[in-house]
Amino acid sequence: EKLRIENMGLKVIKERFLTTSDGQKKHSEMTSIWKIEKNANEKIAVSCAFGDFDYKSNEDLKCEEQAIVCVPDITIHERDGPNYKFLVLACDGVFDVISNDEVGEFVANKIDERKGTSLTAEILPQVSGDLLNHCLELGSSDNMSILIVALPTVNGSIGDGATRKLF
């Protein structure tokens, strides 16, 4: 990816920022995010997106050679049923201010707080809203969308005997 981005004449840079997992400075640490830098004021933290056409504007390059492409890298992971309870899909504005692990911990804690005895259809959108508000409080100024998908299991299967893999 880095070579593809640099062939477009852009830079890949590492931006560092302070994160706090519990909202208190005593538990803060530095986190790094790799970004594509168009210029000092224009940076983006994704290399795969449907939009962002100004990063796909080199007419001498094929679509798949542009700095940002819309063909995802797909990795299949064996699913660890009891430990994989949800999948979070989110825009880079979320990950500008919070790490993957912090997102997982935040979502798991909020689901536990809200569900009581059962996981209802209203809970995941509420938790998504909680996470958006948290990211705003942490200073995100980029676009943010979040979708949380529950990954329930029934007797060790996905419900129809399918194998336990994510696609």
N, C-alpha and C positions, 0 to 999 in steps of 0.2 A: 504494500500500500504506500509506504513512504516513497519508494522509487517512482510509482505512478504519479503521486502528488508532486514530487520534485520535477518530473518530466513536464509537468504543466507549468513550471516556472514559479511554483509556490514553495513555502517552507513548512516543515513540520516542527513545531516548537513544544516545549514542555512548560506548562504554567503550573505554579505551585500556589496553594492557598491553605489557610488554616481551617480545620474542621473540628467540631466539638460533637462527640457522640451523645452527650447527655445535656447539652446546652450550657455546660459550665466550662470555663476556660481552663480549669485545673485538669481536665481530661481531654485537652486539645492536642492535635498532631497535624503535621504538614501532609498534605495530599497532593499528588501530581495528576494532571490531565494533559494528554497530548492533544494539540489543536493544529488545524491547518490555518496558516497565517497568509492572508491575501495582502494585507498591509498592517501597519501598527494599530489601526482602528477596526479592522475587519478580520475576525477569527471565528472559526467554527470547530466544534468538538466532535464532529462526525465525519466519516469518509464515505458513508452510504446513506443516501437520502433521496426522496422522490423530487423534492423541490431544489432550492438553492442553485438556480440556473446560472448565476454569475460565476459559479465554480465549475460549470460545464460548458464554457463558452469558446473553447479553443476549436475552431473549425478544421484545423489540421489533424485533430485526433478523433479516433472512433469513440463512441459512447462509453465503452468499457475502459478507455484509456484516460478519461477526464479525471480531474482531481477528486471529484465526488461522483460516485456511480450509484445506480439504483438496483444493482444486483447484489443481494446479501450473501455474506459468507454464512453457510449453514453448518452447524456442528450438532451431531446427535450424541446425546448423553444418556447413559443408562439411568433410569429414574430410581432413586432411593425413596420408595413410597412413603414411609413415615416422616421423612425429612423434607420432602418436596411437597409443600402444601399449596403454593401459589406461584404464579409467574407474573413478574412486573414488566410491562412494556412502557418505556418512558422516553421523552425527548431529552436532548442534551442539556436543556436548561435545568433539568433536575440534577443531572450529574455534574453540572458546573459547581454545585455547592455541597453535594453529599455523595459519599462513595457507595458502591454496590452493596457492600456489607451493611452500611448504615441504612440504606433503603430497606434491605431485607429485615433488619432488626426493627426498624420503625414500623413497617407494615405488620409484621408478626405481633408486635406489642399492641398496636391499635386494633387489630382483629380480635385478639384476646380480650382487650378492654371492652369492646363493643358487642361481642357475640353472646355473652351470657351462656346459655345452654346450647344454642344452635347458630349456625352461619346462615343468615337470611340474605335474600337478594339485595336488600338495601345497604348492607354493611360494606361491601367492597367499594361502591361509589363514594360512600362517606369517608372511608379510609383514604381513597384517592384524593378527595378534597382536603383531608387533614394533611396529607403529604405535600400537596401543592402549597397550602398555607405555610407549612414548615419551611419549604424551600424559599418562599417569598420572604419569610422572616430571616432566613440565612443570607438573603441578599441577591437571589437569582433575578436577573433582569432579562433573561432570554425567554423564548417561547417554551411553554411547558404543557404537555399532555401526558396523562397517565392512564393506563388500563391495567387493572389487576384481574388475573384469571385464576379462579380456584381450581386446584388439581385434586379432586376427591378420588379416593380409592374405595373399592368394594371388594372385600375378601381377596386382596392382593392383585386385583385386576382393575382395569379402567371401566369395567361395567359390562363389556361385551366379549370378554376373553382376549382382548387385544394385548399385545405385549406392552410392557411398561417402558416405553421410550418416548422422548419428546421429539417432535418433528417440526 
